[in-house]
Amino acid sequence: MLSRKNIGHQHADEEHEEDQEWLLTYSDMITLLLAFFAMLIAVSYVDLNLWEQMKQGLRSDISKEENVKTPLAEVKQDLDSLLVVEKEQGLVNILLDKDGIKLYFNSSYFFDSGEARLLPTGERIIDKVTQAMNALDFYKFNVDVEGHTDNVPINTPIFPSNWELSVARASGVVKYFIQEGIEGERLKASGYADTKPIVPHQDEQGRDIIENRALNRRIVIRIYYQLGQI
């Protein structure tokens, strides 16, 4: 039989054990925190040698991508070679961007002033453009032709305004492309008259800038992929 003294000791021991339970929980929490911070330190450590190797690999991959030749890039390379004389004479500017290849030609190489009959020099240029496209005939590229004039008004029985002249010039280039074997459904002719100058027609005082007229009189040929071809 337990005495009151023994019972008192038993209650005291139980209360002491309850008081110690929070220490166990606290020590577990401290242990977990220490493990967490140790993991953070391990993850945050950067192996500089490994990092340099990764950077070199990324540079190599980027370089490989830049050296990949797309069909349009190959066509542009051919055009650069075929039209090297025209480029040196400043008669053509060839660009490649996200919209395709754009060739900017001085219209004097294609047409006489106020006329829309294609000159032999213009025909020879279109021959070279067609040759570059046919070198990759698997890709049926589309071709848009734009006619642009300066801001000098025209009023003849055939061309009442620059609108008719610019459209007729673009159409003449398209017709010659068809003669060269490019299917009509791949071609488009557009005339913009003097509405899209590449340099200003006039200065701030509204006076015509004579030297800019020749730059704004131009034929633009854009070569691009058919929708769904890539």
C-alpha positions as CSV (number, residue, x, y, z in Angstrom):
1,M,0.0,0.0,0.0
2,L,1.4,3.4,-1.0
3,S,1.8,6.0,1.6
4,R,1.0,9.6,1.1
5,K,4.7,10.3,0.9
6,N,5.2,7.9,-2.0
7,I,2.2,9.2,-3.8
8,G,3.6,12.7,-3.5
9,H,6.9,11.7,-5.0
10,Q,5.1,9.9,-7.9
11,H,3.1,13.1,-8.8
12,A,6.3,15.1,-8.6
13,D,8.1,12.8,-11.0
14,E,5.2,12.9,-13.5
15,E,5.1,16.7,-13.4
16,H,8.9,16.8,-14.0
17,E,8.6,14.5,-17.0
18,E,5.9,16.8,-18.5
19,D,8.1,19.8,-18.0
20,Q,10.9,18.1,-20.0
21,E,8.8,17.2,-23.0
22,W,9.0,20.7,-24.6
23,L,12.8,20.4,-24.5
24,L,12.6,17.3,-26.8
25,T,10.4,19.2,-29.2
26,Y,12.7,22.2,-29.1
27,S,15.8,20.1,-29.8
28,D,14.1,18.4,-32.7
29,M,13.3,21.8,-34.2
30,I,16.8,23.0,-33.7
31,T,18.2,19.9,-35.4
32,L,15.9,20.4,-38.4
33,L,16.9,24.0,-38.7
34,L,20.5,23.1,-38.6
35,A,20.0,20.5,-41.4
36,F,18.0,23.0,-43.4
37,F,20.8,25.7,-43.2
38,A,23.4,23.1,-44.0
39,M,21.5,22.2,-47.2
40,L,21.2,25.9,-48.2
41,I,24.9,26.3,-47.8
42,A,25.6,23.2,-49.9
43,V,23.2,24.4,-52.6
44,S,24.5,27.9,-52.7
45,Y,28.1,26.9,-53.2
46,V,29.2,27.5,-56.8
47,D,31.8,25.3,-58.5
48,L,33.5,28.0,-60.6
49,N,35.2,25.4,-62.8
50,L,31.8,23.8,-63.5
51,W,30.2,27.2,-64.1
52,E,32.9,28.1,-66.7
53,Q,32.4,24.8,-68.5
54,M,28.6,25.5,-68.6
55,K,29.2,29.0,-70.1
56,Q,31.5,27.6,-72.7
57,G,28.9,25.0,-73.7
58,L,26.2,27.7,-74.0
59,R,28.5,29.8,-76.2
60,S,29.2,26.8,-78.4
61,D,25.5,26.0,-78.8
62,I,24.7,29.7,-79.7
63,S,27.6,29.8,-82.2
64,K,26.2,26.6,-83.8
65,E,22.8,28.1,-84.1
66,E,24.2,31.3,-85.7
67,N,26.0,29.2,-88.3
68,V,23.0,27.2,-89.3
69,K,22.0,28.2,-92.9
70,T,18.3,28.6,-93.6
71,P,17.0,28.4,-97.2
72,L,16.4,32.1,-97.2
73,A,19.9,32.7,-96.0
74,E,21.3,30.6,-98.8
75,V,19.2,32.5,-101.3
76,K,20.5,35.8,-100.0
77,Q,24.1,34.5,-100.2
78,D,23.5,33.7,-103.9
79,L,21.9,37.1,-104.5
80,D,24.9,38.8,-102.9
81,S,27.1,37.0,-105.3
82,L,24.9,37.4,-108.4
83,L,24.3,41.2,-107.8
84,V,27.8,42.1,-106.5
85,V,28.3,44.7,-109.3
86,E,24.9,46.3,-108.7
87,K,25.6,46.5,-105.0
88,E,29.0,48.1,-105.7
89,Q,27.2,50.7,-107.9
90,G,24.7,51.4,-105.2
91,L,21.8,50.2,-107.3
92,V,20.5,47.6,-104.9
93,N,20.4,47.0,-101.1
94,I,19.7,43.4,-100.0
95,L,18.5,42.7,-96.4
96,L,17.4,39.6,-94.6
97,D,15.1,39.9,-91.6
98,K,12.2,38.1,-90.0
99,D,9.9,39.1,-92.9
100,G,12.2,37.5,-95.5
101,I,14.6,38.9,-98.0
102,K,14.1,42.5,-99.2
103,L,15.7,43.9,-102.3
104,Y,15.6,47.6,-102.7
105,F,16.3,48.8,-106.3
106,N,16.6,52.2,-107.7
107,S,13.7,52.4,-110.2
108,S,15.9,54.1,-112.8
109,Y,17.5,50.7,-113.4
110,F,14.1,49.2,-114.2
111,F,12.1,52.0,-115.9
112,D,12.5,55.3,-117.8
113,S,11.1,58.4,-116.1
114,G,7.3,58.3,-116.1
115,E,7.2,54.9,-117.8
116,A,6.3,51.4,-116.8
117,R,7.9,49.4,-119.6
118,L,10.6,47.2,-118.0
119,L,14.1,48.0,-119.3
120,P,16.6,45.3,-120.3
121,T,18.7,46.2,-117.2
122,G,15.7,45.4,-115.0
123,E,15.1,42.1,-116.8
124,R,18.6,41.0,-116.2
125,I,18.2,41.7,-112.5
126,I,15.0,39.7,-112.3
127,D,16.8,36.9,-114.2
128,K,19.4,36.8,-111.4
129,V,16.7,36.9,-108.6
130,T,14.9,34.0,-110.3
131,Q,18.2,32.1,-110.6
132,A,18.8,32.4,-106.9
133,M,15.3,31.3,-106.0
134,N,15.4,28.3,-108.4
135,A,18.7,27.1,-106.9
136,L,16.4,25.9,-104.0
137,D,13.3,25.1,-106.0
138,F,12.1,22.7,-103.3
139,Y,11.0,25.8,-101.4
140,K,8.3,27.5,-103.4
141,F,9.1,31.0,-102.2
142,N,6.5,33.8,-102.5
143,V,7.4,37.1,-104.0
144,D,5.8,40.5,-103.3
145,V,6.7,43.4,-105.6
146,E,6.2,47.0,-104.5
147,G,6.2,50.1,-106.7
148,H,7.1,53.4,-105.1
149,T,7.4,56.9,-106.7
150,D,8.6,60.3,-105.6
151,N,6.1,63.1,-104.8
152,V,6.3,64.9,-108.2
153,P,2.8,64.7,-109.6
154,I,2.2,62.9,-112.9
155,N,-0.8,63.3,-115.2
156,T,-0.7,61.5,-118.5
157,P,-3.4,59.7,-120.5
158,I,-1.9,56.4,-119.3
159,F,-1.0,57.4,-115.8
160,P,-3.4,60.0,-114.3
161,S,-1.4,59.9,-111.0
162,N,1.5,58.3,-109.3
163,W,-0.9,55.6,-108.0
164,E,-1.4,54.2,-111.5
165,L,2.3,54.5,-112.3
166,S,3.5,52.6,-109.2
167,V,0.9,49.8,-109.7
168,A,1.8,49.5,-113.4
169,R,5.5,49.2,-112.5
170,A,5.0,46.6,-109.9
171,S,2.7,44.6,-112.3
172,G,5.4,44.8,-115.0
173,V,7.9,43.2,-112.7
174,V,5.4,40.5,-111.7
175,K,4.6,39.7,-115.3
176,Y,8.3,39.2,-116.1
177,F,8.7,36.9,-113.1
178,I,5.8,34.8,-114.6
179,Q,7.7,34.7,-118.0
180,E,10.7,33.4,-116.0
181,G,8.6,30.5,-114.7
182,I,7.5,31.7,-111.3
183,E,3.8,30.7,-110.8
184,G,1.3,33.5,-110.6
185,E,-0.2,32.3,-107.3
186,R,3.2,32.9,-105.7
187,L,3.4,36.6,-106.8
188,K,1.8,39.8,-105.7
189,A,2.0,43.4,-107.1
190,S,1.4,46.5,-104.9
191,G,1.6,50.2,-105.8
192,Y,2.1,52.8,-103.0
193,A,2.7,55.9,-105.1
194,D,4.6,58.4,-102.8
195,T,3.0,57.3,-99.5
196,K,5.9,55.3,-98.1
197,P,9.1,57.3,-98.6
198,I,12.3,55.9,-97.1
199,V,13.6,59.5,-96.7
200,P,11.5,62.7,-96.3
201,H,10.0,64.3,-99.4
202,Q,10.1,67.7,-97.8
203,D,12.0,69.6,-95.2
204,E,10.5,71.2,-92.1
205,Q,9.6,74.3,-94.1
206,G,7.6,72.2,-96.6
207,R,10.2,72.6,-99.4
208,D,10.9,69.6,-101.6
209,I,14.2,67.8,-101.0
210,I,15.3,67.3,-104.6
211,E,18.1,64.9,-103.8
212,N,15.7,62.5,-101.9
213,R,13.5,61.9,-105.0
214,A,15.8,59.3,-106.5
215,L,15.9,57.4,-103.2
216,N,12.2,57.3,-102.9
217,R,11.6,56.1,-106.5
218,R,12.2,52.4,-106.0
219,I,11.2,48.8,-106.7
220,V,11.1,46.6,-103.6
221,I,11.1,42.8,-104.1
222,R,10.3,40.7,-101.0
223,I,11.0,36.9,-101.0
224,Y,9.5,34.8,-98.2
225,Y,8.3,31.4,-97.3
226,Q,4.8,30.2,-98.2
227,L,2.6,29.9,-95.1
228,G,2.9,26.4,-93.5
229,Q,6.1,25.6,-95.4
230,I,8.3,25.9,-92.3
